[in-house]
């Protein structure tokens, strides 16, 4: 059980997507400290997801309604970050 949670957490760590591109754009277009604060937020969110994965929450997250909620939450977070830093 713990190994499955660890695998799920590591899978979340290697994903390169819009958050990575957002951090790159912050580093290029804004100050170093803005990019650094974005990295800190990403690291804290990843740590939370890994902790939840180790605790076995992955079976709970696989439910369709819960996945939809996480998708909405993730979308809102990305929109708020873009709105805040632009």
N, C-alpha and C positions, 0 to 999 in steps of 0.2 A: 504494500500500500504506500509506504513512504517512498519507495523507488519510483513508483508511477507518478506520484506527486512531484518528485524531483525532476523527472523527465519532462513533465508538463511545464514546470517552471523554467527549465533551461530552454525549452522550445520558445517560450515567450521572450527570452533574452536575445535570441539570435535573429529575431524578426527585424528586417530593415524596411521601413515604410514611411508614411507621412511624417511621423514624429522625428525620424532621423533627418529627413529633408528639412523639416522645420528648424531643427537645431543648426543644421548647416547654414540655412538662410539667416538665422539670427547671428551666427558667427561672422558671416560675410557683411551683412547689412547693418547690424546694430553693434553695440559695444560688447566687449568680451564678457562683462559681468552679466549682461542680459542672457547671453548664450549659456553662461555658467549656471545661472538660476534655472534656465530651462532644463539643463542636464540634471541638476539636482532634483527637479520635479519628476523627471523620467526615471531616475534611479530609485526614488522613493516609491513611485507607483509600481515599478518592476519588483522591488523588494516585497511590497504588499502582495502582489500576485503570486510570487514564489512562496511566500509564507502560507497563503491560502491554498495553493496547490499541494504543499507538503501536508497540510492539515486534512486533505481529502475533499476539499470543496469542489474538485473537478467533476465529480459525479453530480453535484448539484447544479453546476454551471451548464452542463450538457442539456438541460431542459430547454425547450424551445423558447418559452416565455422569458426565462432568465437570460438567455443569449440575446434576445431582442432588447431587453433592458440594458445589458452591457453595451450593445452596439449603439443605442441611443445615448447612453452616458458618455461613451468614448467620443462620439460625434460632437456632443455638446462641449466636452473638454477641449477638443481641438479647435472648435469655433471660438470659444472663449479665449484660448491662448492667442489665436490669430488676431482677434479683436483687441486684446489687451496690448499686444506688442506692435501693432501697426500704426 
